[in-house]
Structures are given as C-alpha cells and as structure tokens.
Amino acid sequence: MTSSASDLLSRLRVPVVVAPMFLVSGPELVVAAGTAGVVGAFPTPNCRTTAELDEWMGTITDCLEAAGPLDAPWAVNLVTHSSNRRLGDDLKLVAEHRPPVVITALGSPAPVIDTVKGYGGLVLADVSTVRLARKAAGFGVDGLACIAAGAGGHTGHLSPFAFVSAVREFFDGLVVVGGGIADGWGVAGAVAAGADLVYMGTRFLTAAESMAPSNYKQMVVEHGSDDLIVSSGVTGTPASWLRPSLIANGLDPEALTTPAARDYNAAGDVHGRWKDIWAAGQGLGLIDAVEPVEAIVARIEKEYSAATSRFPAR
C-alpha cells in the first residue's frame, strides 16, 4: 500500500466511503461526510454541465478546507464507458480541482491514470467481477472498489467475503468492498476479511444532506430487501432497483428487457430517463428514519467499536 493510501486511512473516523450515488450525492452530502470523518463521493453525471461540475468541486474544496485539515478526503466518480462523451471535459476539471480520490466506473481506469497520479491523487476502479478486478489492477490503480451482491444501483453477484478473498490473492493495494453493508458490525467484518474500506450507499441515501427526493427517502425507510429486484432492464447493466418505483413508472418488474446498448452519456438526458426510477441496496432494512450524516456516522462508529472489541476476547 502506498504512503498516500495509508495517509487516507489514517484520517478516517471509521473506514467508510459514502458511495457515489446517481442523482443522490451532491456537495452537501460530500462535505457532511468529510466533516463527519468518512470519505464523501459523488458521480460527475449528477451535474448536468461541466460548468456545474466546476462549481460543485470548487464548493467542496472550499468548504472542507475551511472546516480544517482533519477532515476526511473526498472523491469524485468518473464514468469511463465510451458512451460518456463528456469524460474529457470532466477530466480537465479533475486536473484543475485535484480531488484526493478519483473512482472510475463502468469502463477502464486507463483514461484517468496519468492525470490523477500526476497531481498525487489516488485512483480507485469500481469492479463487479474478479476478471475486471485483475484488468483494473493491471493498469496500476491504487485501489479496487469491489461491488458485491447486495449493492444498490449497479451491483455484482459475488458475496463481499468471497470477493475480498479472491482479490487479495493478487492485489495488495486499497480494497474497498460494498454490498448490503449498512452498520458498523458489517464494516468490522469486512475489515477482518481483508478489506481496507467499506462502500456505504443506501445507508446514506436517506441522510438529511442527500439530494434524494423526500418520497424516495420515505420509500427506503418503509421498505425492505424483499422489495428489491436486480435487473439490467433499465441501464443495460445489472442493478438493484426498488420494485415500487418501477411499478410507479409503469414498468413491469418481471418483464423488463435489457436495452440494446448501454448508454451512460453524462451530456444526455440521463436525468430525465432515470430520475424517478430508484435504486437501493440490501441494507435498507436497517434504515428507519431520515437523519443527519453526523448521526449516522456516530452510530456506525459505536457499532464498529463494539464489534472490534470482541476480537481480542476471542
């Protein structure tokens, strides 16, 4: 593990990344995460234009710098699939604002490596299979974000434990794992299994600071894992969706057909196409209220401490 990766871990209250969530993660959530002591992240397609992305990254940088040097690092998530025609422009802004961590998704990390490492940032690659993890590791990434079964949005099929074990056979960099982990007990289990960090998306979807509409947050509060369906019929990639939101949009959860081509073009109408079709992961059963990020992190920290204190006794 590099010294910069070790430095990142040393600055965290608990080893958690608030995962970048489509149309949910924004500057307020990222800043709240950083001041609470965990990594905050957002996907660039959440900004309709590069001008808005410029504004968001400037706001996050200014707010975290003003809050003090002890705040956790922040991350930006870039879709590197060939359909994202805005990638080049977004990458120029990354070079300008220098986010400490850049997470690539739905494509090769190769396009961002030189830019991010050039200013001393860390590159993490979202991967959903061991094959993709090996390919990403071959490009020289600093970390792998292993998207396992149970994750909200675009998801994997391996259990978190199996995924971490397989990746640790060939990779000694940062390993982040996500998939149905929604409390400090789960974070401790993932770390014990070999992960360095845990992705938590759904757990923070209902945070007061998230951009999710109030009825989206309420749907997460009111429903459990039996109300989820994994389908590639929305984006072309398997993802975990809230069944009630599909039905509310006139879609039959049992009869979704996969689109002919995947399309993650940030400059297109992704906001219009997907804004009312809502994703969630298997951790939603633990969520029973809308509350601030600080309260969520404090609870995770208490659970994590209780979990890790069991190890020496055993």
SELUMKOL-912062 format. One record per residue (C-alpha): residue in one letter; x, y, z. Coordinates in pm, whole numbers, plus 50000, padded with zeros to 5 digits. Each point is the difference from the previous one (the first is absolute). Layout:
N
AXYZ;...
END
This chain:
314
M500005000050000;T501335034549911;S500695026950260;S497175021449859;A497574971050041;S501174995050358;D499575037150062;L496434998349875;L499144971950242;S501645018150292;R497705030049952;L496764980550032;R497764997050304;V498794966649870;P501124982549678;V496975010049794;V499445015849659;V496605015849942;A499584984749657;P499305022549701;M496284997049929;F498325011049679;L497825031050053;V500434996150378;S503575010750081;G500755037149981;P502295025850162;E498015001450325;L500234962350052;V503704998949906;V500895028550236;A497914985250283;A501784966749954;G503435016350008;T499285020150313;A498574968750166;G503244981149933;V499174977349705;V500685002849627;G497255017549805;A499614994549625;F497775010049711;P499684989149635;T500655027049740;P496794991649803;N498105015450293;C501045033349846;R498155008749682;T502905020849865;T503745003750043;A499355034950137;E497904985250277;L502694973850066;D502575027850029;E497805017450255;W499404968150201;M503664990750029;G500925035650093;T497345000650271;I501124966750148;T503655010350003;D499295033850159;C497664985950267;L502334971950107;E503055022650004;A498115025150214;A498884972850241;G503584989750080;P502814976249908;L498604970550195;D497044994749769;A499924968149795;P501005000749631;W497295002149734;A499564981749673;V498505005049658;N498594971549791;L500635000649623;V498094977949755;T502694988349757;H497704980549767;S500395010449636;S496425013449992;N500935027950243;R500905027349753;R500685024950279;L502854980350156;G502775021349847;D498515032650124;D499324985550346;L503564987350021;K501355035049929;L498085012750303;V501374971350208;A503515011549908;E499095035350107;H498264992150332;R502124969850094;P497594978550200;P502064977250228;V498264968849866;V498574992349656;I497794969549959;T499454986449649;A496874980749909;L498454980549712;G503205000449797;S503784997950005;P501905022050249;A502715006049738;P498735034349882;V500425015750344;I503204984150132;D502565025049871;T497955030850090;V499154989750356;K503354984850090;G501665030349845;Y498725022150282;G500414973450270;G496404987550018;L498834964550052;V498184980449730;L497454973850101;A498154978649746;D496464987550050;V499934963049910;S497224974450022;T501894968049913;V503414985050074;R500835001449629;L499395037549992;A501975004050323;R503034983249839;K499735022449694;A499765031650210;A502924989450219;G502054995649684;F499575036949919;G501705009650327;V497055012850202;D500525007750369;G496854982450106;L497074978349896;A496425007250100;C498484965349996;I496275002449937;A498534968550147;A496554984450021;G497595021150199;A501265033549872;G497515026049887;G500015013249645;H502464981549775;T500824968650194;G502084968449998;H499254963450064;L502804988950235;S499665001750378;P502175027250158;F502134974050185;A500614979149688;F500855030949796;V502515013650249;S501694966250042;A500374995349625;V501395035049944;R502504997150285;E501564970449816;F501555023949745;F499575036050124;D501655017550296;G498585035049945;L496925015750155;V496994977049994;V496585015450042;V496984977150016;G496315008049982;G496864979349995;G497304999850265;I502275013350277;A498055025850198;D501385000450355;G503275000250194;W499774962650066;G500134993749627;V502885024449958;A502024981150262;G499254967049829;A501185013249665;V503225013750149;A500634967050181;A499574982449666;G502705021149834;A498305031849877;D501425034350083;L496815019849947;V496284993949963;Y497735016349742;M496705011050156;G497445014749764;T496504990850107;R500775007250366;F500625036549910;L497305003149734;T497545011550265;A502445024650159;A498575034650050;E502795013449777;S499374977049702;M498305012949684;A497524971149990;P496385012249983;S498064996450323;N497734973149854;Y503074980049892;K501385001750353;Q496644990050140;M499814970149765;V503374988050133;V498865004950361;E496764980949942;H501314970449798;G502404970950046;S502144976449795;D496974980449879;D498995031349808;L503144999949782;I500524985449654;V503294996349810;S499595006949628;S501995012649702;G496795012849845;V500535036650092;T503615008849916;G501234968749824;T502094989850302;P498654979150291;A498815023250275;S497944997650318;W496755019749979;L497145007550235;R497114980249859;P497375026250102;S501805027149801;L500044978549686;I496274993650033;A499335036950064;N501705007749669;G497924975249805;L502674973049981;D499264963450064;P502854987450224;E499534964849867;A500105009849632;L502885024349964;T502084994949687;T503655010349978;P500645030349774;A501864992949677;A502935021550113;R501275014750322;D499965037950011;Y501625020050277;N500385032749813;A500205027150267;A499015026549745;G496854981349901;D496614997850166;V501104976350277;H498275022250255;G496724998549813;R500174962849925;W500924987550343;K499145026550255;D496814982950121;I501274964149983;W501614994250335;A502774976550109;A500854985850341;G502134972750152;Q499244972250244;G500945021050303;L496775019949980;G498364977950262;L502085017050271;I498855035149906;D497005013450189;A500435037849990;V501435029949817;E502865014450206;P503205020349956;V503254984249878;E501685007150334;A497394979250186;I500384971249755;V503815000250026;A499865002150381;R497824968750009;I502274981549758;E503035009850211;K498354986750318;E499074967149830;Y503454996749844;S501675005250337;A497744974150164;A500734975249722;T503775004050003;S500104997550380;R498744964249967;F503084988649810;P502584999750285;A497594980850225;R499764972649740;
END
